[in-house]
Amino acid sequence: MDTQHGRPCSLAAALGLVGDRWALLAVREVMFGNHRFSQIARNTAAPRDRLAARVKALVDAGILERRQYKSSPPLTAASRELVPVMHALRAWGDKWAVGEPPLRAEHHDHPISPYVACTTCGEPVCADELEFISTVPDWDITGPKRPAHQSEINDGLRDK
């Protein structure tokens, strides 16, 4: 497997699609009901050329859809599944990036607090309880596996 681009990783792939600042802010605005480009540009303060490129990339990736104005919202299944991710990122930003949260998300008149739970047992998931298992051939959790003969060569060099 080509290791030139780093570890095969769904997080890296996701960041390739939505990791740009303007991309997530554009999705945020669409989730807030702002569907016109002028609204998104105003509320993100993104340079219009960069925003246009990001919106096009989001449409090409199936995260947003282009629709005629006043039709149903241009959210796709992919962008709807970003909602909990964006709530978690917003909550993290409320705690670590801003002094006073500028926005509150509520569900049935009470604020939400996102958390991760196991879908099998329903228990909250703590970072120290997770085990990561690589499913990519020739990789383990520490990185790419060295061929057996390479390990022997390196071990021989250390012995000298």
C-alpha positions as CSV (number, residue, x, y, z in Angstrom):
1,M,0.0,0.0,0.0
2,D,1.3,3.5,-0.8
3,T,2.3,5.2,2.4
4,Q,3.4,8.4,0.7
5,H,0.1,10.1,1.8
6,G,0.1,8.8,5.3
7,R,-2.1,6.4,7.2
8,P,-5.3,5.3,5.4
9,C,-7.9,6.9,7.6
10,S,-11.6,7.8,7.3
11,L,-11.0,10.9,9.4
12,A,-8.4,12.1,6.9
13,A,-10.8,11.4,4.1
14,A,-13.6,13.2,5.8
15,L,-11.4,16.2,6.4
16,G,-10.5,16.2,2.7
17,L,-14.1,16.8,2.0
18,V,-15.2,19.1,4.8
19,G,-12.0,20.1,6.7
20,D,-11.7,23.4,5.0
21,R,-13.0,26.3,7.2
22,W,-15.3,27.6,4.6
23,A,-16.8,24.2,3.8
24,L,-18.1,23.5,7.2
25,L,-19.3,27.1,7.6
26,A,-21.2,26.8,4.3
27,V,-22.9,23.6,5.6
28,R,-23.7,25.4,8.8
29,E,-25.5,28.1,7.0
30,V,-27.5,25.7,4.9
31,M,-28.5,23.8,8.1
32,F,-29.6,27.2,9.5
33,G,-31.9,27.6,6.5
34,N,-29.7,30.0,4.5
35,H,-29.8,28.6,1.0
36,R,-28.8,31.5,-1.2
37,F,-25.2,32.0,-2.0
38,S,-25.4,35.7,-1.0
39,Q,-26.7,34.7,2.5
40,I,-24.0,32.1,2.9
41,A,-21.3,34.6,1.8
42,R,-22.6,37.3,4.1
43,N,-22.8,35.0,7.2
44,T,-19.5,33.2,6.7
45,A,-17.5,36.3,5.6
46,A,-15.7,34.0,3.2
47,P,-14.1,35.4,0.1
48,R,-16.7,34.8,-2.6
49,D,-14.3,33.0,-5.0
50,R,-13.2,30.6,-2.2
51,L,-16.7,30.0,-1.0
52,A,-17.9,29.3,-4.6
53,A,-15.1,26.7,-5.0
54,R,-16.0,25.1,-1.6
55,V,-19.7,25.0,-2.4
56,K,-19.0,23.4,-5.8
57,A,-16.7,20.8,-4.1
58,L,-19.5,20.1,-1.5
59,V,-22.0,19.6,-4.3
60,D,-19.6,17.4,-6.3
61,A,-19.0,15.3,-3.1
62,G,-22.8,14.9,-2.6
63,I,-22.8,16.8,0.7
64,L,-25.0,19.6,-0.7
65,E,-27.3,19.8,-3.7
66,R,-27.9,22.7,-6.0
67,R,-31.6,23.4,-6.1
68,Q,-33.8,26.2,-7.4
69,Y,-34.5,28.8,-4.8
70,K,-37.6,28.2,-2.6
71,S,-37.5,24.4,-3.2
72,S,-36.7,22.0,-0.4
73,P,-33.5,22.6,1.5
74,P,-30.3,21.4,-0.4
75,L,-29.3,19.0,2.4
76,T,-28.4,15.5,1.5
77,A,-28.1,12.4,3.6
78,A,-24.4,13.1,3.9
79,S,-25.0,16.7,5.2
80,R,-27.7,15.5,7.6
81,E,-25.3,13.0,9.1
82,L,-22.9,15.9,9.7
83,V,-25.3,17.5,12.2
84,P,-24.1,15.5,15.3
85,V,-20.5,16.1,14.2
86,M,-21.1,19.8,13.9
87,H,-22.9,19.9,17.3
88,A,-19.9,18.1,18.9
89,L,-17.4,20.6,17.2
90,R,-19.6,23.5,18.3
91,A,-19.7,22.2,21.9
92,W,-15.9,21.8,21.9
93,G,-15.5,25.3,20.5
94,D,-17.8,26.6,23.3
95,K,-15.6,25.1,25.9
96,W,-12.1,25.6,24.4
97,A,-12.2,28.3,21.7
98,V,-14.5,31.2,22.9
99,G,-15.1,33.0,26.1
100,E,-18.9,33.1,25.9
101,P,-20.8,30.8,23.5
102,P,-22.4,32.8,20.8
103,L,-25.1,30.2,20.0
104,R,-27.1,27.6,21.9
105,A,-28.7,24.5,20.3
106,E,-31.9,23.4,22.0
107,H,-34.1,20.3,21.6
108,H,-37.7,20.7,22.9
109,D,-36.8,23.8,24.9
110,H,-33.7,22.4,26.6
111,P,-30.0,22.8,25.6
112,I,-28.3,19.8,24.0
113,S,-25.0,18.3,25.1
114,P,-23.6,15.9,22.5
115,Y,-21.9,12.7,23.7
116,V,-20.8,9.5,22.1
117,A,-22.6,6.3,23.2
118,C,-22.0,2.7,22.1
119,T,-24.8,1.6,19.8
120,T,-24.5,-2.0,21.1
121,C,-24.7,-1.5,24.8
122,G,-25.8,2.1,25.1
123,E,-23.1,3.1,27.5
124,P,-21.2,6.5,27.1
125,V,-17.9,6.0,25.4
126,C,-14.7,7.2,27.2
127,A,-11.5,7.7,25.2
128,D,-9.5,5.4,27.5
129,E,-11.9,2.6,26.9
130,L,-11.5,2.5,23.1
131,E,-9.4,0.0,21.2
132,F,-8.4,0.9,17.7
133,I,-7.9,-2.0,15.2
134,S,-6.5,-1.4,11.8
135,T,-8.4,-3.1,9.0
136,V,-6.0,-2.0,6.3
137,P,-3.5,-4.7,5.0
138,D,0.1,-4.0,5.9
139,W,-0.8,-1.5,8.6
140,D,-1.3,-1.7,12.4
141,I,-2.2,0.9,14.9
142,T,1.4,2.2,15.1
143,G,1.7,2.6,11.3
144,P,2.8,0.6,8.3
145,K,4.2,-2.8,9.0
146,R,7.8,-3.3,8.0
147,P,8.5,-6.4,5.9
148,A,10.1,-9.2,8.0
149,H,13.4,-8.9,6.1
150,Q,13.5,-5.1,6.8
151,S,13.2,-5.8,10.5
152,E,16.1,-8.2,10.3
153,I,18.2,-5.6,8.5
154,N,17.4,-2.9,11.0
155,D,18.0,-5.2,13.9
156,G,21.4,-6.2,12.4
157,L,22.4,-2.5,12.0
158,R,21.5,-1.9,15.7
159,D,23.8,-4.8,16.7
160,K,26.8,-3.3,15.1
